Amino acid sequence: MEKERKRQKKKGKTAGLVFLSLLLFVGAGALVVFKVFTVEVVEVVGSERYEDDAIEEWLLDDEYSWNSLYVFLKYKFQEPKELAFVESASVSLKPPHTLQITVHDKELMGRIYIDTMGQNAYFDKEGMVVEMSSEEIKGVPKITGMDVDKIELYEKLPIKGNSVLRNLLSLTQILKKYEMTPKSIKYGTEGSYTLKFGKISVLLGQAEDFNAKVSRLSKILPKLEGQKGTLHLESWSENTTDITFEKSG
């Protein structure tokens, strides 16, 4: 009996020591997390629509966001709340004090202003309306002259005419390809397209040879910098040299 009592007592001491060691280990770990993983630097990459401070404020949005490990783990298990013009965002940790936020902007090919709503409908390369906003985003062409019914968010632009939307999307993608951003794209009554770059109007004509015309335009436009007038490309093809520029006062 005495031996059994001593054995139980020894066993109890051992269990107590293990429990105490575990508490100390957990406490030390908590102290490390509390003291070491503090946010001192936030690096934002990828966003062209928002300032770094706006992205930081968007994601570091609760009382525990001073802790870098907490923020990292938070966005490992949940999606950020929605932010206009942002497709997605991810957070990585550069231990222990630096968070890197990688932002992927929504791809915006153009915008159509809806007078009755006082809103711009921003659409992507598929013609899908990805954002509605009163804000005018720099570098996104305004589309005018389109016959558009009621526009719904996350639905395709309801542009009348079987080929009109297809041609518009083709033109906007070709302009992107050549890194050209007109202020506006006007669709005419006879299916013609006019681009506006500053004080220069470019008449492209109907939806044909867009790639060749925009390629040619990319070489001509820099030479017209500072001028005002109309550039005629509507009758131009790769087999002609029929290009004129009408200066205006």
BALOBA-1460 file (C-alpha; in Angstrom, 3 decimals):
// residues 249
<rec num="1" residu="m" x="0.000" y="0.000" z="0.000"/>
<rec num="2" residu="e" x="2.792" y="2.350" z="0.905"/>
<rec num="3" residu="k" x="4.528" y="1.682" z="-2.415"/>
<rec num="4" residu="e" x="1.292" y="2.279" z="-4.303"/>
<rec num="5" residu="r" x="0.741" y="5.560" z="-2.434"/>
<rec num="6" residu="k" x="4.260" y="6.730" z="-3.299"/>
<rec num="7" residu="r" x="3.784" y="5.691" z="-6.920"/>
<rec num="8" residu="q" x="0.525" y="7.647" z="-7.194"/>
<rec num="9" residu="k" x="2.142" y="10.648" z="-5.535"/>
<rec num="10" residu="k" x="5.066" y="10.528" z="-7.948"/>
<rec num="11" residu="k" x="2.672" y="10.150" z="-10.864"/>
<rec num="12" residu="g" x="0.740" y="13.195" z="-9.662"/>
<rec num="13" residu="k" x="3.914" y="15.269" z="-9.426"/>
<rec num="14" residu="t" x="4.927" y="14.227" z="-12.949"/>
<rec num="15" residu="a" x="1.486" y="15.152" z="-14.328"/>
<rec num="16" residu="g" x="1.705" y="18.480" z="-12.517"/>
<rec num="17" residu="l" x="5.102" y="19.189" z="-14.000"/>
<rec num="18" residu="v" x="3.875" y="18.292" z="-17.497"/>
<rec num="19" residu="f" x="0.838" y="20.547" z="-17.079"/>
<rec num="20" residu="l" x="2.991" y="23.388" z="-15.752"/>
<rec num="21" residu="s" x="5.453" y="22.951" z="-18.629"/>
<rec num="22" residu="l" x="2.570" y="23.022" z="-21.091"/>
<rec num="23" residu="l" x="1.208" y="26.205" z="-19.543"/>
<rec num="24" residu="l" x="4.648" y="27.808" z="-19.710"/>
<rec num="25" residu="f" x="5.045" y="26.711" z="-23.335"/>
<rec num="26" residu="v" x="1.628" y="28.090" z="-24.317"/>
<rec num="27" residu="g" x="2.294" y="31.273" z="-22.364"/>
<rec num="28" residu="a" x="5.684" y="31.744" z="-24.018"/>
<rec num="29" residu="g" x="4.097" y="31.137" z="-27.430"/>
<rec num="30" residu="a" x="1.361" y="33.647" z="-26.709"/>
<rec num="31" residu="l" x="3.954" y="36.170" z="-25.565"/>
<rec num="32" residu="v" x="5.939" y="35.683" z="-28.775"/>
<rec num="33" residu="v" x="2.791" y="36.137" z="-30.879"/>
<rec num="34" residu="f" x="1.799" y="39.180" z="-28.841"/>
<rec num="35" residu="k" x="5.198" y="40.875" z="-28.722"/>
<rec num="36" residu="v" x="6.926" y="39.769" z="-31.919"/>
<rec num="37" residu="f" x="4.236" y="39.611" z="-34.634"/>
<rec num="38" residu="t" x="3.370" y="43.296" z="-34.812"/>
<rec num="39" residu="v" x="2.583" y="45.121" z="-38.047"/>
<rec num="40" residu="e" x="5.320" y="47.638" z="-38.782"/>
<rec num="41" residu="v" x="5.412" y="47.596" z="-42.601"/>
<rec num="42" residu="v" x="2.604" y="47.050" z="-45.123"/>
<rec num="43" residu="e" x="3.603" y="46.579" z="-48.767"/>
<rec num="44" residu="v" x="0.837" y="46.903" z="-51.387"/>
<rec num="45" residu="v" x="1.458" y="45.609" z="-54.897"/>
<rec num="46" residu="g" x="-0.737" y="45.364" z="-57.984"/>
<rec num="47" residu="s" x="-3.358" y="48.058" z="-57.418"/>
<rec num="48" residu="e" x="-3.633" y="50.850" z="-59.959"/>
<rec num="49" residu="r" x="-7.026" y="52.074" z="-58.771"/>
<rec num="50" residu="y" x="-6.344" y="52.772" z="-55.077"/>
<rec num="51" residu="e" x="-3.677" y="54.407" z="-52.962"/>
<rec num="52" residu="d" x="-1.740" y="52.077" z="-50.657"/>
<rec num="53" residu="d" x="-3.331" y="53.682" z="-47.579"/>
<rec num="54" residu="a" x="-6.831" y="52.889" z="-48.870"/>
<rec num="55" residu="i" x="-5.954" y="49.217" z="-49.399"/>
<rec num="56" residu="e" x="-4.354" y="49.015" z="-45.949"/>
<rec num="57" residu="e" x="-7.445" y="50.561" z="-44.331"/>
<rec num="58" residu="w" x="-9.675" y="48.135" z="-46.247"/>
<rec num="59" residu="l" x="-7.961" y="44.962" z="-45.033"/>
<rec num="60" residu="l" x="-6.616" y="45.951" z="-41.607"/>
<rec num="61" residu="d" x="-10.107" y="46.686" z="-40.412"/>
<rec num="62" residu="d" x="-10.520" y="45.356" z="-36.866"/>
<rec num="63" residu="e" x="-9.057" y="45.724" z="-33.384"/>
<rec num="64" residu="y" x="-6.601" y="42.831" z="-33.815"/>
<rec num="65" residu="s" x="-5.113" y="44.042" z="-37.092"/>
<rec num="66" residu="w" x="-1.999" y="45.301" z="-35.291"/>
<rec num="67" residu="n" x="-0.877" y="41.645" z="-35.214"/>
<rec num="68" residu="s" x="0.714" y="40.486" z="-38.454"/>
<rec num="69" residu="l" x="0.196" y="36.770" z="-37.778"/>
<rec num="70" residu="y" x="-3.489" y="37.369" z="-37.031"/>
<rec num="71" residu="v" x="-4.013" y="39.299" z="-40.285"/>
<rec num="72" residu="f" x="-2.194" y="36.635" z="-42.289"/>
<rec num="73" residu="l" x="-4.252" y="33.789" z="-40.812"/>
<rec num="74" residu="k" x="-7.493" y="35.771" z="-41.042"/>
<rec num="75" residu="y" x="-7.261" y="36.066" z="-44.835"/>
<rec num="76" residu="k" x="-6.133" y="32.478" z="-45.187"/>
<rec num="77" residu="f" x="-9.555" y="31.383" z="-43.972"/>
<rec num="78" residu="q" x="-11.881" y="34.134" z="-45.179"/>
<rec num="79" residu="e" x="-12.336" y="36.356" z="-48.211"/>
<rec num="80" residu="p" x="-11.901" y="40.119" z="-47.831"/>
<rec num="81" residu="k" x="-15.082" y="42.157" z="-47.891"/>
<rec num="82" residu="e" x="-15.979" y="43.497" z="-51.336"/>
<rec num="83" residu="l" x="-14.255" y="46.635" z="-52.615"/>
<rec num="84" residu="a" x="-15.252" y="48.347" z="-55.859"/>
<rec num="85" residu="f" x="-12.844" y="47.764" z="-58.764"/>
<rec num="86" residu="v" x="-10.912" y="45.034" z="-56.899"/>
<rec num="87" residu="e" x="-11.217" y="41.465" z="-58.209"/>
<rec num="88" residu="s" x="-9.256" y="39.784" z="-55.420"/>
<rec num="89" residu="a" x="-6.583" y="40.339" z="-52.787"/>
<rec num="90" residu="s" x="-4.209" y="38.074" z="-50.856"/>
<rec num="91" residu="v" x="-2.008" y="38.653" z="-47.816"/>
<rec num="92" residu="s" x="1.426" y="37.126" z="-47.262"/>
<rec num="93" residu="l" x="3.650" y="37.429" z="-44.195"/>
<rec num="94" residu="k" x="7.309" y="38.343" z="-44.170"/>
<rec num="95" residu="p" x="8.060" y="37.430" z="-40.557"/>
<rec num="96" residu="p" x="7.623" y="38.993" z="-38.251"/>
<rec num="97" residu="h" x="6.699" y="42.618" z="-38.968"/>
<rec num="98" residu="t" x="5.876" y="42.956" z="-42.676"/>
<rec num="99" residu="l" x="2.636" y="42.196" z="-44.507"/>
<rec num="100" residu="q" x="2.529" y="42.094" z="-48.294"/>
<rec num="101" residu="i" x="-0.894" y="42.673" z="-49.850"/>
<rec num="102" residu="t" x="-1.238" y="41.625" z="-53.484"/>
<rec num="103" residu="v" x="-4.225" y="43.187" z="-55.257"/>
<rec num="104" residu="h" x="-5.772" y="42.192" z="-58.569"/>
<rec num="105" residu="d" x="-7.856" y="44.980" z="-60.074"/>
<rec num="106" residu="k" x="-10.963" y="44.260" z="-62.091"/>
<rec num="107" residu="e" x="-10.209" y="44.488" z="-65.809"/>
<rec num="108" residu="l" x="-12.134" y="47.495" z="-67.120"/>
<rec num="109" residu="m" x="-12.426" y="47.901" z="-70.888"/>
<rec num="110" residu="g" x="-14.824" y="50.829" z="-70.935"/>
<rec num="111" residu="r" x="-17.707" y="52.608" z="-69.250"/>
<rec num="112" residu="i" x="-21.179" y="53.677" z="-70.305"/>
<rec num="113" residu="y" x="-22.769" y="56.537" z="-68.407"/>
<rec num="114" residu="i" x="-26.427" y="55.999" z="-67.491"/>
<rec num="115" residu="d" x="-28.112" y="59.402" z="-67.192"/>
<rec num="116" residu="t" x="-31.204" y="58.114" z="-65.398"/>
<rec num="117" residu="m" x="-29.070" y="56.485" z="-62.704"/>
<rec num="118" residu="g" x="-26.220" y="58.987" z="-62.527"/>
<rec num="119" residu="q" x="-23.903" y="55.977" z="-62.674"/>
<rec num="120" residu="n" x="-21.145" y="54.608" z="-64.876"/>
<rec num="121" residu="a" x="-21.473" y="50.974" z="-65.918"/>
<rec num="122" residu="y" x="-17.943" y="49.533" z="-66.160"/>
<rec num="123" residu="f" x="-17.572" y="46.405" z="-68.283"/>
<rec num="124" residu="d" x="-14.867" y="43.766" z="-68.821"/>
<rec num="125" residu="k" x="-13.524" y="42.084" z="-71.956"/>
<rec num="126" residu="e" x="-16.560" y="39.789" z="-72.088"/>
<rec num="127" residu="g" x="-18.965" y="42.719" z="-72.023"/>
<rec num="128" residu="m" x="-20.004" y="41.882" z="-68.455"/>
<rec num="129" residu="v" x="-20.896" y="44.816" z="-66.196"/>
<rec num="130" residu="v" x="-18.492" y="44.379" z="-63.271"/>
<rec num="131" residu="e" x="-19.060" y="47.646" z="-61.427"/>
<rec num="132" residu="m" x="-21.576" y="50.484" z="-61.164"/>
<rec num="133" residu="s" x="-20.212" y="53.724" z="-59.788"/>
<rec num="134" residu="s" x="-20.577" y="57.491" z="-59.990"/>
<rec num="135" residu="e" x="-16.784" y="57.628" z="-60.012"/>
<rec num="136" residu="e" x="-14.954" y="58.245" z="-63.289"/>
<rec num="137" residu="i" x="-11.883" y="56.028" z="-63.391"/>
<rec num="138" residu="k" x="-8.937" y="57.531" z="-65.221"/>
<rec num="139" residu="g" x="-7.729" y="55.448" z="-68.156"/>
<rec num="140" residu="v" x="-11.124" y="53.849" z="-68.904"/>
<rec num="141" residu="p" x="-12.713" y="55.087" z="-72.158"/>
<rec num="142" residu="k" x="-16.249" y="56.474" z="-72.074"/>
<rec num="143" residu="i" x="-18.483" y="54.775" z="-74.648"/>
<rec num="144" residu="t" x="-21.153" y="56.920" z="-76.296"/>
<rec num="145" residu="g" x="-23.740" y="56.424" z="-79.029"/>
<rec num="146" residu="m" x="-24.757" y="52.897" z="-77.989"/>
<rec num="147" residu="d" x="-28.432" y="51.942" z="-77.813"/>
<rec num="148" residu="v" x="-28.550" y="50.442" z="-74.325"/>
<rec num="149" residu="d" x="-31.571" y="49.273" z="-72.350"/>
<rec num="150" residu="k" x="-31.578" y="48.952" z="-68.549"/>
<rec num="151" residu="i" x="-28.148" y="47.859" z="-67.311"/>
<rec num="152" residu="e" x="-27.776" y="45.311" z="-64.513"/>
<rec num="153" residu="l" x="-24.646" y="44.604" z="-62.460"/>
<rec num="154" residu="y" x="-22.945" y="41.259" z="-63.287"/>
<rec num="155" residu="e" x="-24.942" y="40.913" z="-66.499"/>
<rec num="156" residu="k" x="-23.867" y="41.422" z="-70.096"/>
<rec num="157" residu="l" x="-24.327" y="44.841" z="-71.653"/>
<rec num="158" residu="p" x="-27.777" y="44.813" z="-73.323"/>
<rec num="159" residu="i" x="-26.598" y="46.591" z="-76.473"/>
<rec num="160" residu="k" x="-28.985" y="46.305" z="-79.385"/>
<rec num="161" residu="g" x="-27.610" y="44.839" z="-82.597"/>
<rec num="162" residu="n" x="-26.117" y="41.372" z="-82.967"/>
<rec num="163" residu="s" x="-22.591" y="42.447" z="-83.835"/>
<rec num="164" residu="v" x="-22.362" y="45.847" z="-82.134"/>
<rec num="165" residu="l" x="-21.172" y="44.566" z="-78.753"/>
<rec num="166" residu="r" x="-18.818" y="42.071" z="-80.373"/>
<rec num="167" residu="n" x="-17.203" y="44.813" z="-82.473"/>
<rec num="168" residu="l" x="-16.938" y="47.188" z="-79.513"/>
<rec num="169" residu="l" x="-15.193" y="44.540" z="-77.387"/>
<rec num="170" residu="s" x="-12.851" y="43.726" z="-80.274"/>
<rec num="171" residu="l" x="-11.902" y="47.398" z="-80.600"/>
<rec num="172" residu="t" x="-11.313" y="47.916" z="-76.872"/>
<rec num="173" residu="q" x="-9.098" y="44.825" z="-76.680"/>
<rec num="174" residu="i" x="-7.054" y="45.899" z="-79.699"/>
<rec num="175" residu="l" x="-6.558" y="49.325" z="-78.126"/>
<rec num="176" residu="k" x="-5.330" y="47.585" z="-74.957"/>
<rec num="177" residu="k" x="-2.966" y="45.481" z="-77.033"/>
<rec num="178" residu="y" x="-1.326" y="48.602" z="-78.446"/>
<rec num="179" residu="e" x="-1.430" y="50.360" z="-75.051"/>
<rec num="180" residu="m" x="-3.643" y="53.138" z="-76.363"/>
<rec num="181" residu="t" x="-6.296" y="54.691" z="-74.142"/>
<rec num="182" residu="p" x="-8.701" y="57.096" z="-75.805"/>
<rec num="183" residu="k" x="-10.755" y="59.429" z="-73.646"/>
<rec num="184" residu="s" x="-13.869" y="58.256" z="-75.464"/>
<rec num="185" residu="i" x="-15.153" y="55.885" z="-78.144"/>
<rec num="186" residu="k" x="-18.182" y="57.116" z="-80.079"/>
<rec num="187" residu="y" x="-20.416" y="54.762" z="-82.030"/>
<rec num="188" residu="g" x="-22.034" y="56.498" z="-85.015"/>
<rec num="189" residu="t" x="-25.435" y="55.930" z="-86.578"/>
<rec num="190" residu="e" x="-23.948" y="54.127" z="-89.587"/>
<rec num="191" residu="g" x="-21.819" y="51.825" z="-87.476"/>
<rec num="192" residu="s" x="-18.725" y="54.009" z="-87.575"/>
<rec num="193" residu="y" x="-16.320" y="54.508" z="-84.676"/>
<rec num="194" residu="t" x="-14.604" y="57.714" z="-83.567"/>
<rec num="195" residu="l" x="-11.839" y="57.819" z="-80.963"/>
<rec num="196" residu="k" x="-10.960" y="60.909" z="-78.961"/>
<rec num="197" residu="f" x="-7.372" y="61.454" z="-77.775"/>
<rec num="198" residu="g" x="-7.079" y="64.859" z="-76.128"/>
<rec num="199" residu="k" x="-7.805" y="67.423" z="-78.852"/>
<rec num="200" residu="i" x="-7.551" y="64.886" z="-81.680"/>
<rec num="201" residu="s" x="-10.497" y="62.962" z="-83.103"/>
<rec num="202" residu="v" x="-9.708" y="59.763" z="-84.985"/>
<rec num="203" residu="l" x="-12.262" y="58.505" z="-87.511"/>
<rec num="204" residu="l" x="-11.856" y="54.722" z="-87.782"/>
<rec num="205" residu="g" x="-14.921" y="54.113" z="-89.924"/>
<rec num="206" residu="q" x="-16.910" y="50.911" z="-89.701"/>
<rec num="207" residu="a" x="-15.863" y="47.740" z="-87.905"/>
<rec num="208" residu="e" x="-13.262" y="46.394" z="-90.292"/>
<rec num="209" residu="d" x="-9.466" y="46.194" z="-90.214"/>
<rec num="210" residu="f" x="-9.439" y="47.428" z="-86.599"/>
<rec num="211" residu="n" x="-6.132" y="45.760" z="-85.816"/>
<rec num="212" residu="a" x="-4.326" y="47.229" z="-88.824"/>
<rec num="213" residu="k" x="-5.841" y="50.678" z="-88.291"/>
<rec num="214" residu="v" x="-4.979" y="50.846" z="-84.608"/>
<rec num="215" residu="s" x="-1.481" y="49.563" z="-85.343"/>
<rec num="216" residu="r" x="-1.042" y="52.393" z="-87.856"/>
<rec num="217" residu="l" x="-2.593" y="54.872" z="-85.443"/>
<rec num="218" residu="s" x="-0.089" y="53.915" z="-82.722"/>
<rec num="219" residu="k" x="2.710" y="55.140" z="-85.007"/>
<rec num="220" residu="i" x="0.960" y="58.311" z="-86.202"/>
<rec num="221" residu="l" x="-0.523" y="59.678" z="-82.976"/>
<rec num="222" residu="p" x="2.781" y="60.495" z="-81.197"/>
<rec num="223" residu="k" x="3.707" y="62.718" z="-84.159"/>
<rec num="224" residu="l" x="0.518" y="64.775" z="-83.675"/>
<rec num="225" residu="e" x="1.169" y="65.571" z="-80.028"/>
<rec num="226" residu="g" x="0.128" y="69.110" z="-79.107"/>
<rec num="227" residu="q" x="-2.017" y="69.551" z="-82.221"/>
<rec num="228" residu="k" x="-5.770" y="69.809" z="-82.652"/>
<rec num="229" residu="g" x="-7.836" y="68.323" z="-85.447"/>
<rec num="230" residu="t" x="-9.294" y="65.202" z="-87.054"/>
<rec num="231" residu="l" x="-7.353" y="62.200" z="-88.319"/>
<rec num="232" residu="h" x="-9.078" y="60.255" z="-91.101"/>
<rec num="233" residu="l" x="-8.472" y="56.520" z="-91.107"/>
<rec num="234" residu="e" x="-11.928" y="55.452" z="-92.225"/>
<rec num="235" residu="s" x="-10.825" y="54.737" z="-95.824"/>
<rec num="236" residu="w" x="-7.354" y="53.460" z="-94.993"/>
<rec num="237" residu="s" x="-6.266" y="49.872" z="-95.531"/>
<rec num="238" residu="e" x="-2.897" y="48.151" z="-95.674"/>
<rec num="239" residu="n" x="-3.006" y="48.507" z="-99.444"/>
<rec num="240" residu="t" x="-3.630" y="52.282" z="-99.481"/>
<rec num="241" residu="t" x="-2.022" y="55.403" z="-98.061"/>
<rec num="242" residu="d" x="-5.264" y="57.346" z="-97.770"/>
<rec num="243" residu="i" x="-4.649" y="59.119" z="-94.454"/>
<rec num="244" residu="t" x="-5.334" y="62.824" z="-93.906"/>
<rec num="245" residu="f" x="-5.177" y="65.081" z="-90.885"/>
<rec num="246" residu="e" x="-7.415" y="68.139" z="-90.783"/>
<rec num="247" residu="k" x="-6.087" y="70.752" z="-88.434"/>
<rec num="248" residu="s" x="-8.548" y="72.915" z="-86.579"/>
<rec num="249" residu="g" x="-8.131" y="76.153" z="-84.699"/>
